[in-house]
Amino acid sequence: MYRPSQIYLAAIMISSVFLIDAKSQSNNGTDPTVPGSHQIATAEYNFGDSAANVPGFPGPVELRGSVTYPADLAGSRHPLIVFVHGRHFTCFTGVFGTLEWPCSAGEQMILSYHGYDYIAQNLASYGFIVISISANGINARDAATSDFGALGRAQLIQDHLNLWNMFNTVGGAPFGSLFVGTIDMQNIGTMGHSRGGEAVVRHFQYNQSLGSPYGIKAVFAIAPTDFNHEIINRVPLAVTLPYCDGDVITLEGVHYYDQSRYNVPGDPAGKHTFLVMGADHNFYNTIWTPGALPGGGSDDWVGFIMGGAGDPFCGTGIGNQRLTPAQQRANGLAYVASFFRTYIGHESQFLPIFATGGFSHSIDPSTVHASYHPPDQPPFRRDLNRFLDPTSLTTSAVGGAINDTGLTPYSLCGGGGAEPTPCLGALFLGQQPHIDSFSPLTGGLSQLITGWNAATATYTYLLPAGQRSALGFQALQFRAGVNFTDGRNGGGAQDLTVTMTDGFGKAVSVRVSNAAPGSLFFPPGSTGPVPKSVLNTVRIPLSSFVGLRLFDIRQIDFKFDQHSSGGIIVTDLAFTSIPLHP
């Protein structure tokens, strides 16, 4: 039985905040930052500094959190969203933070779990119940565990879900019967930040290991660590990668996307990454942002990267491209809220935005380079090349021949085994997120590394009989990035032409820069962990190939004819479609 501390129970507050009337909403169909029609209420619960059930963890852990919910709970069951923060100072005195738990006399607790209130309030206005949990006890001692606290955080999430299952079924202090019958415990989303991002991935597995008592239907990780190389499938997944992250500088969270892509045949779940240019690690959490608390926040890029303030892109000098805290929170709100409204709320308007790059600048002031891996189902994806083994250099995934002319190098890298790892050499180890920076020789994402010295270079796919129809698909897509170590790029963006030829001999060409502007950008920055080699989806609508007979495509040519030389890295070539419904 959970027993709240008597002092805190006496002080419990539930406050309702009116947001917006449904009749006055505008553009909330495509702008997820516009509040919804529900009035919201907020409350806290605290069962004590050592009340959580975290088996085997080497120290006390609190059972404490906040809840933000629609004030009109009656009449329906609401989806539940769980937020968990990452590793940060737990307590402070004056301007000095500490990592201990419980806090000592005279210290104040750092309320990291309140750092996402701006997202919780928005989601609650659309009918979601959002809990944000405190994990300071885990933070204080996670260094003493072999997995850096990943399992402990997963167990803590489960303990909170057990608590909320009680609130939903029989009720209990401090809420009485307020939440009885109001929560759909089979429609839950989880969001974690930093080590909390790794925690929500680990929790999905942990919940499964217990027989899946709760329905985890979507997982979102912001700037996550990947100490333990976990892989999850059959659940929609999104990962935010802040380009100017000064803490998780390797952007290793991209591994959750990379390693799950082909792990389970027939995987019905879509996967997303959002590379956010100019974003750092901390500003997604308001408590971790400078000015929130005397001992609380910092600009991690400037604080952790030697010489980082002087970087022309991520630094603080004139002409830098860093996001302000407000701009970064706008990005976090737009993507987290729309992701859960898509996969938990079953709205359909945001999927095309995720897949094609991002929201308009008026909604999200950042530049986002997105990757989208559709479900492994015939209506949504037909892989032409997964680039997983040497045969992919000469034979496509559908059995057709592949030819290259004038490409050098033309080889796989990054996947371990006989492939060179890392792709760009050991000198740039921390700048290649797609490899395992802790053990780079064990492999990571298998990629095609290539380049050209003349504008006559080509890369050709011949489609065999039975695999020539692209009817029903919306786009040809691949993941790619400009190789910043290849001097043939001259420090600039790249471009190429894609030509498809049908069985009647008609050939139609589309320039990548016209179909997917900015997708082959040159990675910016020059200090420490930037530039970075991060692959993003280049998506070319099939409607761009005007007049082509899509039921009989015989050949696809990639022509490197827009620049006299260059070098890129490529993977994941496929015909794809965006599901009409999540």
C-alpha positions in Angstrom: 0.0 0.0 0.0 1.3 3.5 -0.9 1.3 5.9 2.0 1.8 9.6 1.3 3.8 11.6 3.7 1.4 13.2 6.1 3.0 16.6 5.7 2.8 16.6 2.0 -0.7 15.2 1.9 -1.9 18.1 4.1 -0.4 20.5 1.6 -1.7 18.9 -1.6 -3.0 21.4 -4.1 -5.1 20.8 -7.1 -5.5 23.9 -9.3 -7.5 24.3 -12.5 -6.2 26.6 -15.3 -8.5 27.7 -18.1 -6.7 27.6 -21.4 -8.9 28.2 -24.4 -12.4 27.6 -25.6 -12.9 25.2 -28.5 -14.8 27.8 -30.5 -11.9 30.2 -30.4 -9.3 27.8 -31.7 -7.6 28.4 -35.0 -5.3 26.2 -37.0 -5.0 23.6 -34.2 -5.4 20.9 -36.8 -1.8 21.3 -38.1 -0.3 23.5 -35.3 0.3 21.3 -32.3 1.4 24.2 -30.2 -2.1 25.7 -30.1 -3.9 24.6 -26.9 -6.9 22.3 -27.2 -10.4 22.8 -25.9 -10.1 21.2 -22.4 -9.6 23.2 -19.2 -6.7 21.7 -17.3 -5.9 21.0 -13.7 -2.6 20.2 -12.0 -1.6 18.3 -8.8 1.3 16.9 -7.0 1.8 13.6 -5.2 4.6 12.6 -2.8 4.9 9.3 -0.9 8.3 10.0 0.5 12.0 10.0 -0.3 12.4 6.2 -0.1 8.9 5.0 -1.1 9.6 3.7 -4.6 9.9 0.0 -5.3 13.1 -0.3 -7.2 14.4 -3.9 -6.6 18.2 -4.1 -6.3 18.9 -0.4 -6.6 21.7 0.7 -4.2 19.9 3.5 -2.5 16.5 5.1 -1.6 14.3 6.4 -4.4 11.4 8.8 -4.1 7.9 8.1 -5.3 7.0 11.6 -6.3 5.5 13.3 -9.3 3.1 15.8 -10.8 -0.1 15.2 -12.8 -1.6 17.5 -15.4 -5.0 16.5 -16.6 -8.2 17.7 -18.3 -10.5 19.1 -15.6 -13.5 17.4 -17.2 -12.4 13.9 -16.5 -15.9 12.3 -16.3 -17.5 10.3 -19.1 -14.5 8.7 -20.8 -11.1 7.0 -20.3 -8.2 9.2 -21.2 -4.8 8.2 -22.6 -1.9 8.4 -20.2 1.5 9.9 -20.9 4.5 9.5 -18.6 7.5 11.8 -18.6 10.9 11.0 -17.0 13.8 13.4 -16.7 17.5 12.5 -17.0 20.6 12.8 -14.8 21.0 16.2 -13.3 21.9 17.7 -9.9 19.4 16.5 -7.3 19.9 19.3 -4.7 21.4 22.7 -4.3 22.6 25.2 -1.8 23.1 28.8 -3.1 24.6 28.3 -6.5 26.1 24.9 -5.9 24.4 21.7 -7.1 25.0 18.3 -5.5 24.2 14.6 -6.4 22.9 13.1 -3.2 19.6 11.7 -2.0 17.8 12.6 0.1 18.9 16.2 0.2 20.9 17.3 3.3 19.6 19.8 5.8 19.7 23.3 4.3 19.6 22.0 0.7 16.7 22.4 -1.7 15.5 19.7 -4.0 15.9 20.4 -7.7 12.5 19.7 -9.3 13.7 18.4 -12.7 10.4 16.7 -13.2 8.7 20.1 -13.6 10.9 21.0 -16.5 8.3 19.6 -19.1 5.2 21.3 -17.7 4.9 23.3 -20.9 4.4 20.1 -22.9 2.2 18.5 -20.2 -0.2 21.4 -20.2 -0.6 21.4 -23.9 -1.3 17.6 -24.0 -3.8 17.8 -21.1 -5.7 20.4 -23.1 -6.3 17.7 -25.7 -7.6 15.2 -23.2 -4.4 13.4 -22.1 -3.5 12.7 -18.5 0.2 13.5 -18.1 2.4 12.4 -15.2 6.0 13.6 -14.8 8.0 11.6 -12.3 11.0 12.6 -10.1 14.1 10.4 -10.4 16.5 12.2 -8.2 17.2 9.1 -6.1 18.2 7.2 -9.2 20.5 10.1 -10.3 22.3 10.2 -7.0 23.5 6.6 -7.2 23.2 5.4 -10.8 27.0 5.5 -11.2 27.1 2.5 -8.8 25.1 0.3 -11.2 26.4 -1.6 -14.1 23.8 -0.1 -16.5 24.0 3.5 -15.3 20.6 3.3 -13.8 18.6 2.2 -16.9 16.9 -0.7 -15.2 16.3 1.3 -12.0 14.6 4.1 -14.0 12.5 1.5 -15.9 11.4 -0.1 -12.6 10.6 3.4 -11.2 8.3 4.1 -14.2 6.6 0.8 -13.7 6.1 1.6 -10.0 4.4 4.8 -10.9 2.2 3.0 -13.4 1.2 0.5 -10.7 0.3 3.5 -8.5 -1.8 5.0 -11.3 -3.5 1.7 -11.9 -4.6 1.8 -8.3 -5.8 5.4 -8.7 -7.7 4.3 -11.8 -9.3 1.2 -10.2 -10.0 1.7 -6.5 -8.6 5.2 -5.9 -6.5 6.2 -3.0 -4.8 9.1 -1.2 -4.0 11.8 -2.1 -6.7 11.9 -4.8 -9.4 9.8 -3.4 -11.7 8.6 -6.2 -10.9 11.5 -8.5 -9.2 9.3 -11.2 -11.3 6.1 -10.8 -12.3 4.9 -14.2 -10.8 7.8 -16.1 -7.5 6.3 -17.5 -7.0 3.9 -20.3 -4.0 1.8 -19.0 -3.8 0.1 -22.4 -3.1 3.4 -24.2 0.1 4.8 -22.7 2.9 6.9 -24.2 6.3 7.5 -22.5 8.8 10.3 -23.0 12.3 10.5 -21.5 15.1 13.0 -21.7 18.8 12.2 -21.6 19.2 9.1 -19.4 15.4 9.3 -19.1 15.3 8.7 -22.9 17.3 5.4 -22.4 14.9 4.7 -19.5 11.7 4.7 -21.6 13.3 2.4 -24.1 14.4 0.1 -21.3 11.0 0.4 -19.7 9.2 -0.8 -22.9 11.3 -4.0 -22.6 10.8 -4.3 -18.8 7.0 -4.0 -19.1 7.1 -6.7 -21.8 9.1 -8.9 -19.5 6.3 -8.7 -16.9 3.7 -9.8 -19.5 2.8 -6.3 -20.7 0.4 -5.4 -17.9 0.3 -1.9 -19.4 -0.2 -1.0 -23.1 2.8 1.1 -24.0 1.8 2.4 -27.5 4.5 5.0 -28.3 8.0 5.9 -27.0 9.7 9.3 -27.5 13.4 9.9 -26.4 14.9 13.4 -26.3 18.7 13.5 -26.6 19.0 10.0 -25.1 22.0 8.1 -23.9 22.6 4.5 -25.2 24.9 2.9 -22.7 23.2 -0.5 -23.0 22.4 -1.0 -26.7 18.7 -1.8 -26.2 16.5 -2.5 -29.2 12.7 -2.2 -29.3 10.3 -3.0 -32.0 6.5 -3.1 -32.7 6.0 0.3 -31.1 6.2 3.8 -32.7 9.5 5.4 -31.8 10.8 8.9 -32.1 14.3 10.3 -31.2 15.3 13.9 -31.0 18.9 14.6 -31.8 20.1 18.1 -30.8 22.9 19.0 -33.1 24.6 21.2 -30.5 24.3 18.8 -27.7 27.2 19.4 -25.3 26.3 16.5 -23.0 25.4 13.5 -25.1 27.8 14.8 -27.7 27.8 11.6 -29.8 24.1 11.8 -30.5 24.1 8.0 -29.7 20.3 8.0 -29.4 20.2 7.5 -33.2 21.1 3.9 -32.5 17.6 3.2 -31.3 16.4 4.0 -34.8 19.3 2.4 -36.7 19.3 -0.9 -34.9 15.5 -1.4 -34.9 14.9 -0.8 -38.6 15.2 -4.4 -39.9 15.4 -6.2 -36.6 11.8 -7.7 -36.7 10.3 -8.7 -40.1 6.8 -7.2 -40.5 7.3 -4.6 -37.8 4.1 -2.5 -38.0 5.5 0.5 -36.3 6.9 3.7 -37.8 10.2 5.1 -36.6 11.4 8.8 -36.6 14.5 10.8 -35.8 14.5 14.6 -35.7 18.0 16.2 -36.0 17.4 19.7 -34.6 20.0 22.2 -35.8 21.1 24.7 -33.1 19.6 22.8 -30.2 21.6 21.9 -27.1 20.9 19.2 -24.4 19.4 21.1 -21.5 17.0 23.7 -22.9 14.2 21.2 -23.5 13.9 21.1 -19.7 13.0 24.5 -18.2 14.6 23.6 -14.8 17.9 22.8 -16.5 17.9 26.1 -18.4 19.9 29.0 -16.9 17.9 31.3 -14.8 15.4 28.8 -13.5 17.2 28.0 -10.3 20.4 29.4 -8.7 22.0 25.9 -8.8 20.0 24.5 -11.6 20.7 25.2 -15.2 23.4 25.6 -17.7 24.1 25.9 -21.5 25.7 22.5 -21.8 27.4 23.3 -25.1 29.3 26.3 -23.7 29.8 24.6 -20.3 31.1 21.2 -21.5 32.8 21.8 -24.9 36.3 23.3 -24.7 36.3 26.3 -26.9 32.6 25.7 -27.7 31.7 29.4 -27.2 33.7 30.2 -30.3 32.2 27.7 -32.7 30.7 29.5 -35.7 27.5 27.5 -35.6 27.0 26.2 -32.0 28.8 28.9 -30.2 27.6 32.2 -28.7 29.4 34.7 -31.0 28.0 36.9 -33.7 26.3 34.9 -36.5 25.8 31.7 -34.5 22.8 29.5 -35.3 22.0 28.4 -31.7 18.4 28.3 -30.6 17.2 30.4 -27.7 15.6 28.5 -24.8 12.2 29.6 -26.0 12.8 28.5 -29.6 14.1 25.1 -28.4 11.0 24.6 -26.2 8.8 25.4 -29.2 10.6 22.6 -31.0 10.1 20.2 -28.1 6.4 21.1 -27.8 5.7 20.8 -31.5 7.2 17.3 -31.9 6.4 15.7 -28.5 2.8 16.9 -28.6 2.2 16.0 -32.2 3.9 12.5 -31.8 1.6 11.5 -29.0 -1.5 13.0 -30.6 -0.6 10.8 -33.6 0.2 7.5 -32.0 -1.8 7.7 -28.8 -4.6 10.1 -29.9 -4.8 8.5 -33.3 -4.9 11.8 -35.3 -3.6 11.6 -38.8 -2.6 15.1 -39.9 0.9 15.1 -38.4 2.4 11.9 -40.1 3.0 13.6 -43.4 4.8 16.5 -41.6 7.1 14.1 -39.7 7.9 12.2 -42.9 8.6 15.2 -45.1 10.8 17.3 -42.8 9.0 19.3 -40.2 6.7 22.1 -39.2 6.7 25.5 -40.7 9.0 28.1 -39.2 6.1 29.9 -37.6 5.3 26.8 -35.5 8.8 25.5 -34.9 11.6 28.1 -35.4 14.3 25.5 -35.7 15.6 23.7 -38.8 14.8 20.0 -38.5 16.3 17.2 -40.7 14.0 14.2 -40.2 14.3 10.5 -40.9 11.2 8.3 -41.3 11.2 4.5 -41.5 7.7 3.4 -42.5 6.2 0.1 -41.2 7.5 -3.1 -42.8 4.3 -3.8 -44.7 3.7 -3.9 -48.4 1.5 -0.8 -48.7 4.1 1.3 -46.9 7.6 0.2 -47.8 9.4 -1.9 -50.4 13.1 -2.0 -49.7 15.4 -1.6 -52.7 18.6 -1.7 -50.7 19.3 -2.1 -47.0 23.1 -1.9 -47.4 23.6 -4.6 -44.8 26.2 -6.9 -46.5 28.6 -6.9 -49.4 26.0 -8.3 -51.9 24.2 -5.0 -51.6 26.9 -3.4 -53.7 26.0 -5.5 -56.7 22.5 -6.8 -56.1 19.4 -5.0 -54.8 17.0 -6.2 -52.2 14.6 -7.1 -55.0 17.1 -9.1 -56.9 18.2 -6.7 -59.6 21.7 -5.7 -60.7 23.4 -2.6 -59.4 26.1 -0.9 -61.5 28.4 2.0 -60.6 30.4 4.2 -62.9 33.0 6.6 -61.8 32.4 6.2 -58.1 35.4 6.0 -55.7 35.4 4.8 -53.0 32.4 2.4 -53.5 32.3 0.3 -50.4 30.4 -0.4 -47.2 31.5 0.9 -43.8 30.3 1.2 -40.2 28.7 -2.2 -39.9 31.5 -4.1 -38.2 32.9 -7.4 -39.4 34.9 -6.8 -42.6 33.6 -3.3 -43.0 35.9 -0.4 -42.0 34.6 1.1 -38.8 34.2 3.9 -38.2 33.4 5.2 -41.6 35.3 8.5 -41.3 38.2 7.1 -39.4 39.2 7.1 -35.7 40.2 10.8 -35.8 36.5 11.8 -36.1 35.2 9.2 -33.7 32.9 11.5 -31.7 31.4 13.0 -34.8 29.9 9.8 -36.2 26.7 9.1 -34.3 25.8 6.0 -36.3 28.7 4.0 -34.9 29.2 2.8 -31.3 31.6 5.4 -29.9 32.3 3.2 -26.8 33.3 0.2 -29.0 33.7 1.5 -32.5 35.1 -1.8 -33.9 32.0 -3.8 -33.0 30.0 -2.0 -35.6 26.9 0.2 -36.0 25.0 1.3 -39.0 26.2 -0.3 -42.3 26.5 2.5 -44.9 27.6 3.0 -48.4 30.5 5.5 -48.5 31.2 6.8 -52.0 32.3 9.8 -54.0 33.0 11.1 -57.5 35.7 13.1 -59.4 33.6 14.0 -62.4 30.0 14.9 -63.2 29.6 11.8 -65.3 29.5 9.4 -62.3 26.4 7.3 -62.0 24.8 4.7 -59.7 22.2 2.5 -61.4 19.5 0.0 -60.3 17.9 -2.4 -62.8 14.5 -3.6 -61.6 13.8 -7.3 -62.4 10.5 -8.6 -63.7 7.9 -8.8 -61.0 9.4 -5.8 -59.1 8.9 -3.0 -61.5 5.6 -1.5 -60.3 5.7 1.4 -57.9 1.9 1.9 -58.0 0.5 2.6 -54.6 3.7 4.1 -53.3 4.2 7.8 -52.8 8.0 8.4 -52.8 11.4 7.1 -53.5 13.5 7.7 -50.4 17.0 7.1 -49.0 19.0 8.3 -46.0 22.1 10.3 -46.9 24.6 12.8 -45.6 27.4 14.8 -47.0 30.9 13.5 -46.0 32.4 16.4 -44.3 35.9 14.8 -44.3 35.9 14.5 -48.1 37.6 17.5 -49.6 35.9 17.0 -52.9 32.8 18.6 -51.4 34.6 21.9 -51.0 32.8 22.5 -47.7 29.5 23.0 -49.4 26.1 21.3 -49.9 25.6 18.6 -52.5 23.1 17.8 -55.1 22.3 15.0 -57.6 19.8 14.0 -60.2 17.5 10.9 -59.9 16.3 9.6 -63.3 13.7 6.8 -63.6 13.1 5.0 -66.9 10.0 3.0 -67.7 9.4 0.1 -70.0 8.4 2.4 -72.9 11.8 4.0 -72.7 10.6 7.2 -71.2 13.1 8.8 -68.8 12.2 11.5 -66.3 14.7 13.3 -64.1 14.3 15.1 -60.8 17.0 17.1 -59.0 17.2 16.3 -55.3 17.5 20.0 -54.4 14.1 20.6 -56.0 12.3 17.7 -54.5 13.9 17.8 -51.1 15.6 21.2 -50.6 18.3 21.3 -48.0 18.5 17.6 -47.5 22.1 17.2 -48.7 23.5 20.0 -46.5 27.1 20.3 -45.4 27.3 19.7 -41.7 28.2 23.0 -39.9 30.6 23.8 -37.1 34.3 23.3 -36.5 34.8 22.8 -32.7 35.1 19.5 -30.9 32.1 17.3 -31.7 30.9 19.3 -34.8 30.6 18.9 -37.7 28.7 15.6 -37.3 27.8 13.0 -39.9 24.1 12.3 -39.4 22.1 10.7 -42.1 18.6 12.1 -42.8 15.9 11.0 -45.2 15.9 12.4 -48.7 12.3 11.9 -49.9 11.4 12.4 -53.6 7.7 12.2 -54.4 6.9 9.9 -57.2 4.5 12.6 -58.5 7.6 14.5 -59.4 8.3 12.0 -62.2 5.6 13.5 -64.4 4.5 11.2 -67.3 6.4 8.2 -66.1 4.5 4.9 -66.2 4.9 3.9 -62.5 3.6 0.4 -63.2 6.6 -0.5 -65.2 9.8 1.1 -63.9 12.9 -0.6 -65.4 15.8 1.5 -64.2 16.7 4.0 -61.5 19.8 6.2 -62.1 21.5 8.4 -59.5 23.5 10.9 -61.5 26.1 12.9 -59.8 25.9 15.6 -62.4 25.3 18.8 -60.3 28.8 19.2 -59.0 32.1 18.2 -60.5 33.1 16.2 -57.4 31.9 15.2 -54.0 31.5 12.5 -51.4 28.4 11.3 -49.6 27.2 8.4 -47.3 24.0 6.5 -48.1 21.7 3.9 -46.7 18.0 2.7 -46.7 16.8 3.0 -50.3 13.1 2.2 -50.7 9.8 3.0 -52.2 7.6 4.3 -49.4 4.2 5.6 -48.5 2.9 7.4 -45.4 0.0 5.6 -43.7 -3.3 7.4 -43.8 -3.9 6.5 -40.2 -1.3 5.8 -37.4 
